[in-house]
Amino acid sequence: MTVRRALPLLAAAAVLLTGCAGQSPPPHDPPAGPQLPPAGGQLDYQLGGAYDPPDGVDIVVRDRAAASVDDLYSVCYVNGFQTQPGELDAWPDDLLLRDDDGEPVIDPDWPDEVILDTRKADEIAKIVGPWIRDCASDGFDAVEFDNLDTYTRTDGALTRDDALDLATLLVDTAHDVGLAAGQKNAAEDASLLHSRAGFDFAVVEECAAYEECSAYTEVYGDHVLVIEYTDNLPRPWDEVCADPETPASVVLRDRDLVTPDDSAYVFETCG
């Protein structure tokens, strides 16, 4: 909370009085909007645990439960379309997608995450909204929303429009508190997510491995942050770096995104 001092208030009153006397008050600059990640900035992706970023890093992505990084462009990870591991009890039963037997629908690739019923976008946004506002309060510059493509794993129970409705609410909340909003993956929906939901940039996994980076750069230009993984790299890393289709903000990480004190830790950039 900003503490308003007495002198600025008196000065403001003086300006108001002079305006009443026939002099126009000085113009005010419009409030600054969300700031995009630095184009071509070096990226670190730290969802497996926070640590001091390596030298040269300009952009760091961390979970919403972690702290932002002073003097670096910090992106806050929010899982807005599925439950986070260990947080199922935080969600009302009626916001969980259920199958014909009334059982919660679990993401087939993430057995500890239950899919949210995005047909109830307003109710979900009431829970996720405070997380977004916390990201802003904690000093993050942007937020990335994961699992935008969850609807593709529900056998038609959820639709793209359901996802877009919720995404729009979440992006609006981010913008309202001064955060840029990052689209996570979902290459096939990039254009719609940008034009209809209002996303500002993209955070994508393995677009070089799957040869789909252009699906994002055609929409977001230089503001595409890429994470490739060592266990699914179909060509040498130097070839990935040399490929003109590969965005400049790209990092090679281990699949579990472990911290540097783990022997499995990998962090490589193209710089």
Number of C-alpha atoms within 10 A of each C-alpha: 4 4 5 8 8 9 9 10 11 11 11 12 12 13 16 14 13 12 13 11 9 8 11 11 14 8 6 6 6 6 7 7 12 17 14 16 27 15 15 16 21 21 28 28 25 21 19 14 14 21 14 10 17 12 7 12 14 20 23 24 25 25 21 21 15 17 15 24 21 9 8 16 22 23 29 30 24 22 18 25 26 24 20 16 11 9 11 15 8 10 13 11 12 12 17 22 22 19 12 7 6 8 10 19 19 21 16 12 8 12 10 15 21 22 26 26 23 29 18 16 21 13 15 22 21 12 14 17 18 12 21 29 18 15 28 20 13 16 17 27 26 28 31 27 23 20 18 22 19 19 21 14 15 18 8 9 15 19 16 16 13 16 22 21 17 23 26 19 19 27 25 19 19 26 19 13 18 19 28 25 31 30 28 25 21 21 18 12 16 23 18 15 24 19 11 13 22 22 27 24 26 29 26 23 19 18 21 23 16 11 11 16 20 18 16 27 19 12 19 17 13 19 23 28 29 25 21 22 18 15 9 12 15 11 10 9 17 10 10 19 18 10 11 10 15 21 23 21 25 29 23 22 22 19 16 14 21 21 19 16 8 9 8 13 14 18 18 15 19 14 11
